[in-house]
Amino acid sequence: MMQSNALPTIDDVASAAERLSGVAVRTPLISSPRLDEMVGGRVFLKPEPLQRTGSFKFRGAYNRISRIPEDQRAGGVVACSSGNHAQGVAAAATLMGMPSVIVMPKDAPAMKRARTIAFGGEVVEYDREHDDRDAIAGEIARERGAVFVPPYDDFHIIAGQGTVGLEIAEDLAARGLVPDVVVANASGGGLISGIALAVKHHFPEARVMTAEPAGFDDHARSFRSGGRERNNRVTGSICDALLAATPGKLTFEISSRIVGEGVSATDEEVARAVAFAFEELKIVVEPGGAVALAAVLAGKLDLKGKVAAIVLSGGNVDGALFARCLAAA
């Protein structure tokens, strides 16, 4: 396994793509004439709700878990997640014939908890505001001899998530297009840093940007200050998938160099984006998966005359919350 402080390169993203071939879904790039008309440019959407387990998280989880040496697999794996990483880890571990334990917040969506169990994971709950999830996971790892699988700050996790960007670059190149901007949702930063590695390799002039919930824009603030800023709260947004306290150490080493800018969207704007994806694209997107689209729809990015790729990062949403988003919009 790689050292914990090593940073992946484009070669490692390409290696992850080989590892995921035939296992993960190569999601398409789709477009909406109405969206193009609204922004005055060409917008391509990467629908990771169509990915195995319903989000991009399966990519990194499988790339990481499948590389665990045979002699370290008996104790299985343990992970911390509000739901999408949980499902990715549970599904990947099951595919590899390994048990998995997921440390999950009590307020995680019921659907994400149920799906994690359905994919073969054992769920251990904690309180976001009072418990230390890393300490809980660490104790489980010691007791069971399990391998900890981080949600984002890991060499192979970042490389696996980078396959999203590699596919975007390859598919745009196949169309003879050069992206002006690529926007992806950010929490701990595994997705955006991996995407940036791939996109900037193929298109050095492209802007790569984060999208975060308003009030939880730790990446954007960190880019401005030059250091890893923390959010003041750990709850309070419908975007439950994007509530990491601060950018990851490894992920920020990458994103601070080749991303460096971000946008945010309010819960109301996110709800409208969820409804837009359902009504116009016929895709179910969870709030945390729709922030980048929300920023576009809210006019926070000038895409007139430009080519843009927007990542819809996940679609695991409770029916009740989904209905509220549609009603609010």
C-alpha positions as CSV (number, residue, x, y, z in Angstrom):
1,M,0.0,0.0,0.0
2,M,1.1,3.6,-0.6
3,Q,2.4,5.8,2.3
4,S,-0.4,7.8,4.0
5,N,1.2,11.1,2.9
6,A,1.8,10.2,-0.8
7,L,-0.1,12.1,-3.4
8,P,-1.5,10.3,-6.5
9,T,-0.8,11.4,-10.1
10,I,-2.5,11.1,-13.4
11,D,-0.9,7.7,-13.8
12,D,-2.6,6.5,-10.6
13,V,-5.9,7.7,-11.8
14,A,-5.4,5.8,-15.0
15,S,-4.5,2.7,-12.9
16,A,-7.7,3.2,-11.0
17,A,-9.7,3.3,-14.2
18,E,-8.2,-0.1,-15.2
19,R,-9.1,-1.5,-11.8
20,L,-12.7,-0.2,-12.1
21,S,-13.2,-1.4,-15.7
22,G,-16.1,-3.8,-15.8
23,V,-16.9,-3.2,-12.1
24,A,-18.0,0.5,-11.9
25,V,-20.4,2.1,-14.3
26,R,-18.9,4.5,-16.9
27,T,-21.5,7.1,-16.5
28,P,-22.3,9.2,-19.7
29,L,-22.1,12.9,-20.3
30,I,-25.6,14.3,-20.8
31,S,-26.9,17.7,-21.8
32,S,-30.1,19.7,-21.6
33,P,-31.2,22.0,-24.4
34,R,-33.1,24.1,-21.9
35,L,-30.1,24.4,-19.6
36,D,-27.9,25.4,-22.5
37,E,-30.4,28.0,-23.5
38,M,-30.6,29.3,-19.9
39,V,-26.9,29.9,-19.5
40,G,-26.0,30.7,-23.1
41,G,-23.3,28.0,-23.3
42,R,-22.9,24.2,-23.6
43,V,-23.3,22.4,-20.3
44,F,-22.5,18.7,-19.9
45,L,-23.7,16.8,-16.8
46,K,-22.0,13.8,-15.3
47,P,-24.8,11.8,-13.6
48,E,-23.1,9.7,-10.8
49,P,-26.6,8.8,-9.4
50,L,-26.4,6.2,-12.2
51,Q,-23.2,4.8,-10.6
52,R,-23.1,1.5,-8.6
53,T,-24.6,2.3,-5.1
54,G,-26.0,5.6,-6.4
55,S,-22.9,7.9,-6.1
56,F,-19.3,8.4,-7.2
57,K,-18.1,7.0,-3.9
58,F,-18.1,3.4,-5.1
59,R,-15.1,4.3,-7.4
60,G,-12.7,5.2,-4.6
61,A,-14.0,2.6,-2.2
62,Y,-13.4,-0.2,-4.7
63,N,-10.1,1.1,-5.8
64,R,-8.9,1.2,-2.2
65,I,-10.4,-2.0,-0.9
66,S,-9.4,-4.1,-3.9
67,R,-5.8,-3.2,-3.2
68,I,-5.7,-4.5,0.4
69,P,-3.2,-7.4,0.5
70,E,-4.7,-10.8,0.9
71,D,-3.1,-11.3,4.3
72,Q,-4.9,-8.2,5.7
73,R,-8.4,-9.0,4.6
74,A,-9.6,-11.4,7.3
75,G,-10.7,-8.6,9.7
76,G,-12.6,-6.7,7.0
77,V,-12.8,-2.9,6.7
78,V,-14.2,-0.1,8.8
79,A,-15.3,3.4,7.5
80,C,-17.0,6.6,8.7
81,S,-19.8,8.0,6.5
82,S,-23.2,9.7,6.5
83,G,-24.2,7.4,3.7
84,N,-22.6,7.5,0.3
85,H,-19.1,6.4,1.3
86,A,-20.8,3.9,3.6
87,Q,-22.7,2.3,0.7
88,G,-19.6,2.3,-1.6
89,V,-17.4,0.7,1.1
90,A,-20.1,-1.9,2.0
91,A,-20.7,-2.9,-1.7
92,A,-17.0,-3.0,-2.5
93,A,-16.1,-5.0,0.6
94,T,-18.9,-7.5,-0.2
95,L,-17.6,-7.9,-3.8
96,M,-14.2,-8.6,-2.3
97,G,-15.6,-11.2,0.1
98,M,-14.8,-9.0,3.2
99,P,-17.0,-7.8,6.1
100,S,-17.5,-4.1,6.6
101,V,-18.5,-1.9,9.6
102,I,-19.7,1.6,9.0
103,V,-19.7,4.3,11.7
104,M,-22.7,6.5,10.7
105,P,-24.2,9.6,12.2
106,K,-27.6,9.1,13.9
107,D,-29.2,11.8,11.7
108,A,-28.1,10.2,8.4
109,P,-31.0,9.6,6.0
110,A,-32.8,6.4,6.8
111,M,-32.6,5.3,3.2
112,K,-28.8,5.6,3.2
113,R,-28.6,3.5,6.4
114,A,-30.9,0.9,5.0
115,R,-29.0,0.7,1.7
116,T,-25.7,0.4,3.5
117,I,-27.1,-2.7,5.4
118,A,-28.5,-4.1,2.2
119,F,-25.1,-3.9,0.5
120,G,-23.7,-6.0,3.4
121,G,-22.4,-3.4,5.9
122,E,-22.8,-3.4,9.6
123,V,-23.9,0.1,10.9
124,V,-22.6,1.6,14.2
125,E,-24.3,4.9,15.0
126,Y,-22.8,8.1,16.6
127,D,-23.8,11.6,17.5
128,R,-22.3,14.2,15.1
129,E,-22.1,16.9,17.8
130,H,-20.8,14.9,20.7
131,D,-19.0,11.8,19.6
132,D,-15.7,11.3,17.9
133,R,-16.4,9.1,14.9
134,D,-12.7,8.5,14.2
135,A,-12.1,7.3,17.7
136,I,-15.0,4.9,17.4
137,A,-13.8,3.6,14.1
138,G,-10.2,3.3,15.5
139,E,-11.5,1.1,18.4
140,I,-13.4,-1.1,16.0
141,A,-10.3,-1.5,13.8
142,R,-8.2,-2.5,16.8
143,E,-10.8,-5.0,18.1
144,R,-11.5,-6.7,14.8
145,G,-8.2,-6.2,13.0
146,A,-10.1,-4.3,10.3
147,V,-8.5,-1.9,7.8
148,F,-9.7,1.7,8.0
149,V,-11.0,3.1,4.7
150,P,-11.0,6.9,4.9
151,P,-13.8,8.8,3.1
152,Y,-11.4,11.1,1.1
153,D,-7.9,11.6,2.6
154,D,-6.3,8.5,1.0
155,F,-4.1,7.9,-2.0
156,H,-6.3,5.2,-3.7
157,I,-9.6,6.9,-2.7
158,I,-8.5,10.1,-4.5
159,A,-7.2,8.2,-7.5
160,G,-10.5,6.3,-7.8
161,Q,-12.6,9.4,-7.6
162,G,-10.4,10.9,-10.2
163,T,-11.8,8.5,-12.8
164,V,-14.9,10.8,-12.9
165,G,-12.6,13.5,-14.3
166,L,-10.8,11.1,-16.6
167,E,-14.1,10.1,-18.2
168,I,-15.2,13.7,-18.5
169,A,-11.9,14.6,-20.2
170,E,-12.0,11.6,-22.6
171,D,-15.7,12.1,-23.5
172,L,-15.3,15.8,-24.2
173,A,-12.2,15.1,-26.3
174,A,-14.1,12.5,-28.3
175,R,-16.6,15.3,-29.1
176,G,-13.8,17.6,-30.1
177,L,-14.6,19.9,-27.2
178,V,-12.3,21.6,-24.7
179,P,-13.9,22.5,-21.3
180,D,-13.7,26.0,-20.0
181,V,-14.8,25.0,-16.6
182,V,-15.5,21.8,-14.6
183,V,-17.4,22.0,-11.3
184,A,-17.8,19.3,-8.7
185,N,-19.3,19.2,-5.3
186,A,-16.9,19.1,-2.4
187,S,-16.9,17.9,1.2
188,G,-13.6,16.4,2.2
189,G,-12.2,17.0,-1.2
190,G,-11.5,13.5,-2.6
191,L,-13.7,14.0,-5.6
192,I,-12.6,17.5,-6.6
193,S,-8.9,16.7,-6.1
194,G,-9.1,13.5,-8.2
195,I,-11.1,15.2,-10.9
196,A,-8.6,18.1,-11.0
197,L,-5.7,15.7,-11.5
198,A,-7.3,14.2,-14.6
199,V,-8.9,17.3,-16.1
200,K,-5.8,19.6,-15.7
201,H,-3.6,16.9,-17.2
202,H,-5.7,16.7,-20.4
203,F,-6.9,20.4,-20.4
204,P,-4.3,22.6,-18.5
205,E,-6.3,25.8,-19.2
206,A,-9.6,24.5,-17.8
207,R,-10.9,26.0,-14.6
208,V,-11.8,23.4,-12.0
209,M,-14.0,24.6,-9.2
210,T,-15.6,23.4,-6.0
211,A,-19.3,23.7,-5.2
212,E,-20.4,23.7,-1.5
213,P,-23.5,24.4,0.6
214,A,-23.8,28.0,1.8
215,G,-22.4,28.2,5.3
216,F,-20.3,25.1,4.7
217,D,-17.9,26.5,2.1
218,D,-14.7,25.5,3.9
219,H,-12.9,24.8,0.6
220,A,-13.6,28.3,-0.9
221,R,-12.5,30.0,2.3
222,S,-9.4,27.8,2.5
223,F,-8.5,28.7,-1.1
224,R,-8.7,32.4,-0.1
225,S,-6.7,32.1,3.1
226,G,-4.2,29.5,1.9
227,G,-4.8,27.2,4.9
228,R,-7.4,24.6,5.8
229,E,-10.4,26.5,7.3
230,R,-13.1,24.8,9.4
231,N,-16.8,25.2,9.2
232,N,-18.5,26.6,12.3
233,R,-21.3,24.0,12.3
234,V,-21.5,20.3,11.6
235,T,-25.2,20.2,10.9
236,G,-27.8,22.5,9.4
237,S,-28.0,21.9,5.7
238,I,-30.1,19.5,3.5
239,C,-26.8,18.6,1.8
240,D,-25.9,15.9,4.4
241,A,-23.3,14.4,2.0
242,L,-21.2,17.6,2.1
243,L,-20.8,18.4,5.8
244,A,-17.1,17.5,6.4
245,A,-15.6,20.0,9.0
246,T,-12.6,20.9,6.9
247,P,-10.8,19.9,3.6
248,G,-8.6,16.8,3.9
249,K,-4.9,17.3,4.3
250,L,-3.9,15.3,1.2
251,T,-6.9,16.5,-0.9
252,F,-6.1,20.1,-0.1
253,E,-2.5,19.7,-1.1
254,I,-3.8,18.9,-4.5
255,S,-6.8,21.2,-4.8
256,S,-5.0,24.3,-3.4
257,R,-2.6,24.0,-6.3
258,I,-4.8,23.1,-9.2
259,V,-8.4,24.1,-8.2
260,G,-8.2,27.2,-6.0
261,E,-11.7,28.6,-6.4
262,G,-15.2,27.7,-5.5
263,V,-18.9,28.6,-5.4
264,S,-21.7,27.9,-3.0
265,A,-25.5,27.5,-3.1
266,T,-28.2,27.9,-0.5
267,D,-30.6,25.1,0.5
268,E,-33.3,26.8,-1.4
269,E,-31.2,27.0,-4.6
270,V,-30.2,23.3,-4.1
271,A,-33.9,22.3,-3.8
272,R,-34.6,24.0,-7.1
273,A,-31.7,22.1,-8.7
274,V,-33.0,18.8,-7.4
275,A,-36.4,19.6,-9.0
276,F,-34.8,20.7,-12.2
277,A,-32.8,17.5,-12.5
278,F,-36.0,15.5,-11.9
279,E,-38.2,17.5,-14.3
280,E,-35.8,18.3,-17.1
281,L,-33.3,15.4,-17.0
282,K,-35.5,12.7,-15.4
283,I,-32.7,12.0,-12.9
284,V,-33.1,11.7,-9.1
285,V,-30.3,13.7,-7.5
286,E,-29.8,14.1,-3.7
287,P,-29.3,17.7,-2.4
288,G,-25.6,17.1,-1.8
289,G,-25.2,15.9,-5.3
290,A,-26.9,18.9,-6.8
291,V,-25.0,21.9,-5.4
292,A,-22.9,22.4,-8.5
293,L,-26.0,22.4,-10.7
294,A,-27.6,24.8,-8.2
295,A,-24.8,27.3,-8.6
296,V,-25.2,27.2,-12.3
297,L,-29.0,27.6,-12.2
298,A,-28.6,30.5,-9.7
299,G,-26.3,32.3,-12.1
300,K,-23.2,32.1,-9.9
301,L,-21.1,31.0,-12.9
302,D,-20.8,32.9,-16.2
303,L,-21.1,30.2,-18.8
304,K,-22.1,32.3,-21.7
305,G,-20.3,31.0,-24.8
306,K,-18.4,28.4,-22.7
307,V,-18.2,24.7,-22.4
308,A,-18.8,23.4,-18.9
309,A,-18.9,20.0,-17.2
310,I,-21.0,19.7,-14.0
311,V,-20.9,16.7,-11.8
312,L,-24.1,15.4,-10.2
313,S,-22.3,13.4,-7.5
314,G,-25.1,11.3,-6.0
315,G,-28.7,10.3,-5.9
316,N,-29.3,8.7,-2.5
317,V,-32.1,10.8,-1.1
318,D,-35.0,9.9,1.2
319,G,-38.4,10.1,-0.4
320,A,-39.7,12.6,2.1
321,L,-36.8,15.1,1.5
322,F,-37.0,14.6,-2.2
323,A,-40.7,15.5,-2.1
324,R,-40.0,18.6,0.0
325,C,-37.4,19.7,-2.6
326,L,-39.9,19.3,-5.4
327,A,-42.6,21.1,-3.4
328,A,-40.3,24.0,-2.5
329,A,-39.2,24.5,-6.1
